[in-house]
Amino acid sequence: MDRITDKQELVKLIQAEIDLGFTCLDISRLSSSMGQAEQASRTLQNAKVAWETARRFLDRLPEEEASSFRSGLRELESALKSN
């Protein structure tokens, strides 16, 4: 069970997960271009987990605060689908 309830902590966590997702995606692409398929696969999976985590916690924020993260999540989701 998740214990994060403070809104400021949720905001920080969601932003960190989105940033982490993009970072993992970049590493996955780089690893793939270097012929490191196993590393690319692992970091791509990590990017997906970061996206899922951000989405899960987003539901705990009021809509007016959650809306500021939706475009970043959509962008990450789109990048994950195209990878």
N, C-alpha and C positions, 0 to 999 in steps of 0.2 A: 504494500500500500504506500502511495506517495504521501509524504508529510509536508510538502511545500504548500503553504497557504498564504503567506504574506504576498501582497500584490507586487511590491517592488522586487522581491526575490523571483517571482514568476516572470516578470518582465525581463529581468537579467538572464534567467535560465532560457527563456524562449529565444532571445536574441543570440545567446551563446550557442544554442543548438543549431540555429539557422546558419550562423557563421561557421560552426564546425562542419555542418553538412557541405557547405561550399568548399571548405578547405579539403575535406576528405575527397570530394569529387575532383578537385584539381590534382590531388596526389594520385588518385586512381587513373586519371587521364595520363599524367606524366609517367606513372609506372607502366601503363599499357604501351606507351610510345617507346619505352626502353626495353620492351619485351619481357617485363616482369608480370606475367599474367596472374599469378597467385596473389601477389601484393595488390595488383589492380582490383582483383575481385574482392579481397578483404576490405580495402578502403572504400570501394563502392558500397559494400554492405554497411559499413560504418556510416556512410552518408545517408543511406536509407533509414537507419536507426535514428540518426539525428533528426531527420525530417519527421519521422513518426513520433518521436518524443516531443518535438515542438508542437505538433498538431494536438497531441494529447493534452498538453498543459495549456494550450491556447483556449480550450473550452472552459477553463477556470476563470478567465478574465472577462470583465464586462465587455460588451460588443464595441463600445467606443474605444477601448484600449486594444482589444484584439484586432480590430480592423487595420491598425498600423502595421501588423505583421503579415497580413494576408498576401500582399503582393510578393514579399520575400519568400513566403512558403510556396506560392504558385510558381515563382521563378525557379526555385530549387526543385520542385516536383517536375516541372517541364524539363529541366536539365537532366534529372535522373532518368526520365523516360527516354530521352534522346541519346543516352549513353549506352 
